[in-house]
Amino acid sequence: MHGNISLPVTLVPLESRGCIISLKAKLTTNPRGSRSITAYLTDMRAIADDLALAQCPVTDEDLVVYVLTQLGEEYNSIISAVRVRETPISWGELVDILTDHERQLKVADDTRQSLLATANATQRTSSSWNNQQSNYGRKYHNDTANSSTNRTSWQQWGTHRPTVICKFCNFAGHETKASPPWLFDSGASHHATPSIKSLQTFSEYSGPDEVRLGDGNPLQISHISRIFERGFLYYGE
């Protein structure tokens, strides 16, 4: 007759069973999202440690699988490399590889942002230059239009300006200070003018004399006049 053999039995409280289920669910549904690799791995390691305290440990190989399947598309190259390994990767090695890969991704993103900022600055500079050219074009157009308007106004004023009478010769069209130029001979006995308006009294001249210029060319005398006992000659064109 065999005696009764009592075997040790470990009983897990019901509340611990619920905690284990919750931790396992969290371990399998805990994507990295926007967290850094260090923060994410620390969180996954803490869940595995809590399961070990609840007497339901997770092997490092299983923990590696849980981590790799929830990293995101940016780490697909790491996942492919781990899958073709002949030996399982350790937890410490996985931490080093993922941390280095995260650093490389950040460098690439910083470079991309720098290029984008440079492109935007170039575009703003080009846009600013085009705006300056456009503003210059509009200013030139406005200045031209204003100049044309002013010129038209001046021409209209000139057409309708009041008649000016010369106080010296009593003829219209000029003032005394704007009288025609005079040509004086070397003897100062006779003077010549190209405008008959400069003469107050005059008569036609039909004699043989003429005005001889310095280059030898002659000018015909068309009218003569005497003012203050000096002779004035008018040469016609």
Buried (B, 14 or more C-beta within 10 A) or exposed (E): EEEEEEEEEEEEEEEBEEBBEEBBEBBEEBEBEEEEBEEBBEBBBEBBEBBEEBEBEBEBEEBBBBBBEBBEEEBEEBBEEBEEEEEEBEBEEBBEBBEEBBEEEEEEEEEEEEEEEEEEEEEEEEEEEEEEEEEEEEEEEEEEEEEEEEEEEEEEEEEEEEEEBBEEBEBEEBEEEEBEEEBEEEEEEBBBBBBBBBBEEBEEBEEEEEBEEEEEEEBEBBBBBEEEEEEBBBBEE
